[in-house]
């Protein structure tokens, strides 16, 4: 096992949990037996192995002794454990006065994910919004916020976009609908600027943008927006965030729900135009916006 140098606390916690489960299975211990060894309830063992709870140094050493882990492997796992309990505040900590706990959790997954898949039926995804577009949707959202809060939330959204330029960058697969391109958020000029920005993403290798056209019919319909994150720690998607009508996001990480949403994303992708055809549609709508401005 190799510990990735830039592994964040969330990814490290999940990877350590996976390794702990492997060790337990290899030795034939039940979760109840491990819990008895640690002097804790089985739920704690489960949460440790699922990466939902940080492993303390005391519990770590106790588990390493229980599983008779050799010194080299123990050193690798200890590095994961230490990374999982790092307390360095993330950049969005400075915005706690306007960021909810739910939003902070979303940002944590976004910051540590290697791959993101997002579907938006009516709006442009946040990581590819222009500042003018972001300001328009933030100003007129369901939550009443003052001008200063709007400025701060827009600043957060723009800061988030740095994930697309980091090394390694976040890999993004975006599927939006034609409706999200035609709703004139902020007016024709703002929307045209947004569409031009989307066209510029053709030069960004780590971003894939596909559009579901109106004539896709019922094949391209979905009742809401959602985002899927994969940290690269294990196979497949790790977590999902589903947007509600109240602009809140519902966190899901149970495997059944995550797999269902991943299948839905694949289904919506199959209804979308290829990337080049999507760009052609965006160009056509941008010209319409120019004439109506």
C-alpha positions as a Markdown table, in Angstrom:
| # | Residue | x | y | z |
|---|---|---|---|---|
| 1 | Unk | 0.0 | 0.0 | 0.0 |
| 2 | Unk | 1.3 | 3.4 | -0.9 |
| 3 | Unk | 0.0 | 6.5 | 0.9 |
| 4 | Unk | -0.6 | 9.3 | -1.6 |
| 5 | Unk | 1.2 | 12.5 | -0.6 |
| 6 | Unk | -1.7 | 14.8 | -1.1 |
| 7 | Unk | -4.3 | 12.6 | 0.5 |
| 8 | Unk | -6.7 | 14.8 | 2.5 |
| 9 | Unk | -8.3 | 13.9 | 5.8 |
| 10 | Unk | -11.5 | 12.6 | 4.3 |
| 11 | Unk | -9.8 | 10.4 | 1.8 |
| 12 | Unk | -7.3 | 9.2 | 4.3 |
| 13 | Unk | -10.0 | 8.3 | 6.8 |
| 14 | Unk | -11.9 | 6.3 | 4.1 |
| 15 | Unk | -8.7 | 4.5 | 3.0 |
| 16 | Unk | -7.7 | 3.7 | 6.5 |
| 17 | Unk | -11.1 | 2.3 | 7.2 |
| 18 | Unk | -10.9 | 0.1 | 4.2 |
| 19 | Unk | -7.5 | -1.2 | 5.3 |
| 20 | Unk | -8.9 | -1.9 | 8.8 |
| 21 | Unk | -11.7 | -3.9 | 7.4 |
| 22 | Unk | -9.3 | -5.9 | 5.3 |
| 23 | Unk | -7.2 | -6.7 | 8.3 |
| 24 | Unk | -10.2 | -7.7 | 10.4 |
| 25 | Unk | -11.5 | -10.0 | 7.7 |
| 26 | Unk | -8.0 | -11.5 | 7.2 |
| 27 | Unk | -7.8 | -12.5 | 10.9 |
| 28 | Unk | -11.4 | -13.8 | 11.0 |
| 29 | Unk | -12.5 | -11.3 | 13.7 |
| 30 | Unk | -16.1 | -10.2 | 13.9 |
| 31 | Unk | -16.9 | -6.5 | 14.5 |
| 32 | Unk | -18.3 | -7.5 | 17.9 |
| 33 | Unk | -15.0 | -9.1 | 18.9 |
| 34 | Unk | -13.0 | -6.1 | 17.8 |
| 35 | Unk | -15.4 | -3.8 | 19.7 |
| 36 | Unk | -14.9 | -5.9 | 22.8 |
| 37 | Unk | -11.1 | -5.5 | 22.4 |
| 38 | Unk | -11.4 | -1.8 | 22.1 |
| 39 | Unk | -14.0 | -1.6 | 24.8 |
| 40 | Unk | -16.6 | 0.0 | 22.5 |
| 41 | Unk | -19.9 | -0.7 | 20.7 |
| 42 | Unk | -19.9 | -2.4 | 17.4 |
| 43 | Unk | -21.2 | 0.8 | 15.8 |
| 44 | Unk | -17.9 | 2.5 | 16.5 |
| 45 | Unk | -16.0 | -0.3 | 14.7 |
| 46 | Unk | -18.4 | 0.0 | 11.8 |
| 47 | Unk | -18.0 | 3.8 | 11.5 |
| 48 | Unk | -14.2 | 3.4 | 11.7 |
| 49 | Unk | -14.2 | 0.9 | 8.8 |
| 50 | Unk | -16.6 | 3.0 | 6.7 |
| 51 | Unk | -14.4 | 6.1 | 7.2 |
| 52 | Unk | -17.2 | 7.9 | 9.0 |
| 53 | Unk | -15.2 | 8.3 | 12.2 |
| 54 | Unk | -11.6 | 9.3 | 12.7 |
| 55 | Unk | -9.4 | 6.7 | 14.4 |
| 56 | Unk | -7.6 | 8.0 | 17.5 |
| 57 | Unk | -4.0 | 7.2 | 18.1 |
| 58 | Unk | -4.9 | 5.0 | 21.0 |
| 59 | Unk | -7.4 | 2.9 | 19.0 |
| 60 | Unk | -5.0 | 2.7 | 16.1 |
| 61 | Unk | -2.2 | 1.2 | 18.2 |
| 62 | Unk | -4.6 | -1.2 | 19.8 |
| 63 | Unk | -5.9 | -2.4 | 16.4 |
| 64 | Unk | -2.4 | -2.7 | 15.0 |
| 65 | Unk | -1.4 | -4.9 | 18.0 |
| 66 | Unk | -4.6 | -6.9 | 17.7 |
| 67 | Unk | -4.0 | -7.6 | 14.0 |
| 68 | Unk | -0.3 | -8.2 | 14.6 |
| 69 | Unk | 0.7 | -5.7 | 11.8 |
| 70 | Unk | 4.4 | -5.6 | 11.0 |
| 71 | Unk | 6.5 | -2.4 | 11.5 |
| 72 | Unk | 6.6 | -1.4 | 7.8 |
| 73 | Unk | 2.9 | -1.8 | 7.2 |
| 74 | Unk | 2.1 | -0.2 | 10.5 |
| 75 | Unk | 4.2 | 2.9 | 9.6 |
| 76 | Unk | 2.2 | 3.3 | 6.3 |
| 77 | Unk | -1.1 | 2.9 | 8.1 |
| 78 | Unk | 0.0 | 5.3 | 10.8 |
| 79 | Unk | 0.7 | 8.0 | 8.2 |
| 80 | Unk | -2.9 | 7.5 | 6.9 |
| 81 | Unk | -4.2 | 7.8 | 10.5 |
| 82 | Unk | -2.3 | 11.0 | 11.1 |
| 83 | Unk | -3.5 | 12.5 | 7.9 |
| 84 | Unk | -7.1 | 11.5 | 8.8 |
| 85 | Unk | -6.9 | 13.6 | 12.0 |
| 86 | Unk | -5.2 | 16.7 | 10.6 |
| 87 | Unk | -6.7 | 19.8 | 12.0 |
| 88 | Unk | -5.4 | 22.4 | 9.5 |
| 89 | Unk | -8.5 | 24.5 | 8.7 |
| 90 | Unk | -9.6 | 24.3 | 5.0 |
| 91 | Unk | -9.8 | 27.6 | 3.0 |
| 92 | Unk | -13.5 | 27.8 | 3.4 |
| 93 | Unk | -13.1 | 28.0 | 7.2 |
| 94 | Unk | -12.7 | 31.7 | 6.8 |
| 95 | Unk | -16.2 | 31.9 | 5.4 |
| 96 | Unk | -18.0 | 30.1 | 8.3 |
| 97 | Unk | -20.2 | 33.1 | 8.9 |
| 98 | Unk | -22.1 | 32.4 | 5.6 |
| 99 | Unk | -21.4 | 28.7 | 4.9 |
| 100 | Unk | -23.7 | 26.2 | 6.5 |
| 101 | Unk | -22.5 | 22.9 | 7.9 |
| 102 | Unk | -24.1 | 21.1 | 4.9 |
| 103 | Unk | -22.3 | 23.3 | 2.5 |
| 104 | Unk | -19.0 | 22.8 | 4.3 |
| 105 | Unk | -19.4 | 19.0 | 4.0 |
| 106 | Unk | -20.1 | 19.4 | 0.3 |
| 107 | Unk | -16.9 | 21.5 | -0.1 |
| 108 | Unk | -14.9 | 18.9 | 1.8 |
| 109 | Unk | -15.9 | 16.2 | -0.7 |
| 110 | Unk | -15.3 | 18.6 | -3.6 |
| 111 | Unk | -11.8 | 19.5 | -2.3 |
| 112 | Unk | -10.7 | 15.9 | -1.9 |
| 113 | Unk | -12.5 | 14.2 | -4.9 |
| 114 | Unk | -10.6 | 13.0 | -7.9 |
| 115 | Unk | -13.7 | 12.8 | -10.0 |
| 116 | Unk | -17.1 | 14.6 | -10.0 |
| 117 | Unk | -20.2 | 13.9 | -12.0 |
| 118 | Unk | -23.0 | 16.6 | -11.9 |
| 119 | Unk | -26.4 | 16.9 | -13.4 |
| 120 | Unk | -28.3 | 20.2 | -13.5 |
| 121 | Unk | -31.7 | 20.4 | -15.1 |
| 122 | Unk | -32.2 | 24.2 | -14.9 |
| 123 | Unk | -29.0 | 26.0 | -13.9 |
| 124 | Unk | -25.3 | 26.0 | -14.9 |
| 125 | Unk | -23.1 | 24.0 | -12.5 |
| 126 | Unk | -21.3 | 26.1 | -9.9 |
| 127 | Unk | -17.8 | 25.2 | -10.9 |
| 128 | Unk | -18.3 | 26.5 | -14.4 |
| 129 | Unk | -20.4 | 29.6 | -13.7 |
| 130 | Unk | -19.2 | 33.1 | -14.5 |
| 131 | Unk | -19.1 | 35.6 | -11.7 |
| 132 | Unk | -22.0 | 37.6 | -13.2 |
| 133 | Unk | -24.1 | 34.4 | -13.5 |
| 134 | Unk | -23.2 | 33.3 | -10.0 |
| 135 | Unk | -24.1 | 36.7 | -8.6 |
| 136 | Unk | -27.5 | 36.6 | -10.3 |
| 137 | Unk | -28.5 | 33.2 | -9.0 |
| 138 | Unk | -27.2 | 34.0 | -5.5 |
| 139 | Unk | -29.0 | 37.3 | -5.3 |
| 140 | Unk | -32.4 | 35.9 | -6.2 |
| 141 | Unk | -32.2 | 32.6 | -4.5 |
| 142 | Unk | -34.8 | 31.4 | -2.0 |
| 143 | Unk | -32.7 | 32.5 | 1.0 |
| 144 | Unk | -32.8 | 36.2 | 1.6 |
| 145 | Unk | -29.3 | 37.5 | 1.9 |
| 146 | Unk | -27.8 | 41.0 | 2.0 |
| 147 | Unk | -25.4 | 42.5 | -0.6 |
| 148 | Unk | -22.3 | 41.7 | 1.6 |
| 149 | Unk | -23.4 | 38.1 | 2.0 |
| 150 | Unk | -24.0 | 37.8 | -1.8 |
| 151 | Unk | -20.4 | 39.1 | -2.4 |
| 152 | Unk | -19.0 | 36.6 | 0.0 |
| 153 | Unk | -20.9 | 33.6 | -1.4 |
| 154 | Unk | -19.9 | 34.6 | -4.9 |
| 155 | Unk | -16.3 | 34.8 | -3.7 |
| 156 | Unk | -16.6 | 31.3 | -2.3 |
| 157 | Unk | -18.0 | 30.0 | -5.6 |
| 158 | Unk | -15.2 | 31.5 | -7.6 |
| 159 | Unk | -12.6 | 30.1 | -5.2 |
| 160 | Unk | -14.1 | 26.7 | -5.6 |
| 161 | Unk | -13.3 | 26.8 | -9.3 |
| 162 | Unk | -9.6 | 26.6 | -8.5 |
| 163 | Unk | -10.1 | 22.8 | -8.2 |
| 164 | Unk | -10.3 | 22.7 | -12.0 |
| 165 | Unk | -6.8 | 24.2 | -12.3 |
| 166 | Unk | -5.0 | 22.4 | -9.4 |
| 167 | Unk | -2.5 | 19.6 | -9.9 |
| 168 | Unk | -3.9 | 17.1 | -10.2 |
| 169 | Unk | -7.1 | 18.8 | -11.3 |
| 170 | Unk | -10.6 | 17.6 | -10.5 |
| 171 | Unk | -12.1 | 15.6 | -13.4 |
| 172 | Unk | -15.6 | 16.8 | -14.1 |
| 173 | Unk | -18.4 | 15.2 | -16.2 |
| 174 | Unk | -21.3 | 17.6 | -16.5 |
| 175 | Unk | -24.7 | 16.9 | -18.0 |
| 176 | Unk | -27.1 | 19.8 | -18.3 |
| 177 | Unk | -30.3 | 20.4 | -20.2 |
| 178 | Unk | -31.1 | 22.8 | -23.0 |
| 179 | Unk | -33.4 | 24.6 | -20.6 |
| 180 | Unk | -30.4 | 25.6 | -18.4 |
| 181 | Unk | -28.9 | 27.2 | -21.5 |
| 182 | Unk | -32.1 | 29.1 | -22.4 |
| 183 | Unk | -33.2 | 30.5 | -19.0 |
| 184 | Unk | -31.8 | 34.1 | -19.2 |
| 185 | Unk | -30.3 | 34.3 | -15.7 |
| 186 | Unk | -29.1 | 37.8 | -15.1 |
| 187 | Unk | -30.5 | 38.9 | -18.5 |
| 188 | Unk | -29.4 | 38.3 | -22.1 |
| 189 | Unk | -25.9 | 39.8 | -21.8 |
| 190 | Unk | -25.0 | 37.9 | -18.6 |
| 191 | Unk | -26.4 | 34.7 | -20.1 |
| 192 | Unk | -24.4 | 35.2 | -23.4 |
| 193 | Unk | -21.3 | 35.7 | -21.4 |
| 194 | Unk | -22.0 | 32.4 | -19.5 |
| 195 | Unk | -22.6 | 30.5 | -22.7 |
| 196 | Unk | -19.3 | 31.8 | -24.2 |
| 197 | Unk | -17.5 | 30.6 | -21.0 |
| 198 | Unk | -19.0 | 27.2 | -21.5 |
| 199 | Unk | -17.7 | 27.1 | -25.0 |
| 200 | Unk | -14.2 | 27.9 | -23.7 |
| 201 | Unk | -14.3 | 24.7 | -21.7 |
| 202 | Unk | -13.7 | 22.8 | -24.9 |
| 203 | Unk | -10.0 | 23.6 | -24.3 |
| 204 | Unk | -10.1 | 22.2 | -20.7 |
| 205 | Unk | -9.2 | 18.5 | -20.9 |
| 206 | Unk | -10.5 | 17.6 | -17.4 |
| 207 | Unk | -14.0 | 19.0 | -18.1 |
| 208 | Unk | -16.6 | 17.2 | -20.1 |
| 209 | Unk | -19.8 | 19.1 | -20.9 |
| 210 | Unk | -22.8 | 17.5 | -22.6 |
| 211 | Unk | -26.3 | 18.9 | -23.2 |
| 212 | Unk | -29.6 | 17.1 | -23.2 |
| 213 | Unk | -31.7 | 18.7 | -26.0 |
| 214 | Unk | -35.4 | 19.3 | -25.8 |
| 215 | Unk | -36.1 | 16.7 | -28.4 |
| 216 | Unk | -34.6 | 13.9 | -26.2 |
| 217 | Unk | -38.0 | 13.9 | -24.6 |
| 218 | Unk | -38.7 | 11.8 | -21.5 |
| 219 | Unk | -35.3 | 10.1 | -21.8 |
| 220 | Unk | -33.6 | 13.3 | -20.6 |
| 221 | Unk | -35.9 | 14.2 | -17.7 |
| 222 | Unk | -35.0 | 14.1 | -14.1 |
| 223 | Unk | -36.7 | 15.7 | -11.1 |
| 224 | Unk | -33.7 | 17.4 | -9.6 |
| 225 | Unk | -30.0 | 18.2 | -9.6 |
| 226 | Unk | -27.4 | 16.0 | -8.0 |
| 227 | Unk | -23.6 | 15.7 | -7.7 |
| 228 | Unk | -21.5 | 12.6 | -7.3 |
| 229 | Unk | -18.0 | 12.5 | -5.9 |
| 230 | Unk | -15.3 | 9.8 | -6.1 |
| 231 | Unk | -12.2 | 10.2 | -4.0 |
| 232 | Unk | -10.3 | 7.5 | -5.8 |
| 233 | Unk | -9.8 | 5.6 | -2.5 |
| 234 | Unk | -12.0 | 2.7 | -3.7 |
| 235 | Unk | -13.9 | 1.8 | -6.8 |
| 236 | Unk | -16.9 | 3.8 | -7.9 |
| 237 | Unk | -18.6 | 6.8 | -6.4 |
| 238 | Unk | -18.2 | 7.6 | -2.6 |
| 239 | Unk | -20.9 | 10.1 | -2.0 |
| 240 | Unk | -23.8 | 12.0 | -3.5 |
| 241 | Unk | -25.4 | 15.4 | -2.8 |
| 242 | Unk | -29.0 | 15.9 | -4.0 |
| 243 | Unk | -30.4 | 19.4 | -4.2 |
| 244 | Unk | -33.8 | 20.2 | -2.8 |
| 245 | Unk | -36.3 | 22.8 | -3.7 |
| 246 | Unk | -35.2 | 24.8 | -0.7 |
| 247 | Unk | -31.6 | 25.1 | -2.1 |
| 248 | Unk | -30.4 | 22.6 | 0.5 |
| 249 | Unk | -28.4 | 19.6 | -0.4 |
| 250 | Unk | -29.1 | 16.1 | 1.0 |
| 251 | Unk | -26.0 | 14.0 | 1.7 |
| 252 | Unk | -26.1 | 10.3 | 0.7 |
| 253 | Unk | -23.3 | 7.8 | 1.0 |
| 254 | Unk | -25.1 | 4.5 | 1.4 |
| 255 | Unk | -24.0 | 2.2 | -1.4 |
| 256 | Unk | -27.5 | 1.5 | -2.7 |
| 257 | Unk | -28.5 | 5.2 | -3.1 |
| 258 | Unk | -25.2 | 6.1 | -4.6 |
| 259 | Unk | -25.3 | 3.3 | -7.2 |
| 260 | Unk | -28.8 | 4.3 | -8.1 |
| 261 | Unk | -27.8 | 7.9 | -8.7 |
| 262 | Unk | -24.7 | 6.8 | -10.7 |
| 263 | Unk | -27.0 | 4.7 | -12.9 |
| 264 | Unk | -29.3 | 7.7 | -13.3 |
| 265 | Unk | -26.3 | 9.8 | -14.4 |
| 266 | Unk | -25.3 | 7.2 | -17.0 |
| 267 | Unk | -28.9 | 7.2 | -18.2 |
| 268 | Unk | -29.0 | 11.0 | -18.6 |
| 269 | Unk | -25.6 | 10.9 | -20.3 |
| 270 | Unk | -27.0 | 8.5 | -22.9 |
| 271 | Unk | -29.7 | 11.0 | -23.7 |
| 272 | Unk | -27.3 | 13.9 | -24.0 |
| 273 | Unk | -25.6 | 15.1 | -27.2 |
| 274 | Unk | -21.9 | 14.3 | -27.7 |
| 275 | Unk | -19.5 | 17.0 | -26.6 |
| 276 | Unk | -19.0 | 18.6 | -30.1 |
| 277 | Unk | -22.8 | 18.6 | -30.8 |
| 278 | Unk | -23.4 | 20.1 | -27.4 |
| 279 | Unk | -21.0 | 22.9 | -28.2 |
| 280 | Unk | -22.8 | 23.5 | -31.5 |
| 281 | Unk | -26.1 | 23.8 | -29.7 |
| 282 | Unk | -24.5 | 26.2 | -27.2 |
| 283 | Unk | -23.1 | 28.4 | -30.0 |
| 284 | Unk | -26.6 | 28.5 | -31.7 |
| 285 | Unk | -28.3 | 29.6 | -28.4 |
| 286 | Unk | -25.5 | 32.2 | -27.8 |
| 287 | Unk | -26.2 | 33.7 | -31.2 |
| 288 | Unk | -29.9 | 33.9 | -30.3 |
| 289 | Unk | -29.0 | 35.7 | -27.1 |
| 290 | Unk | -26.9 | 38.2 | -29.0 |
| 291 | Unk | -29.8 | 39.1 | -31.2 |
| 292 | Unk | -32.2 | 39.5 | -28.3 |
| 293 | Unk | -29.8 | 41.6 | -26.2 |
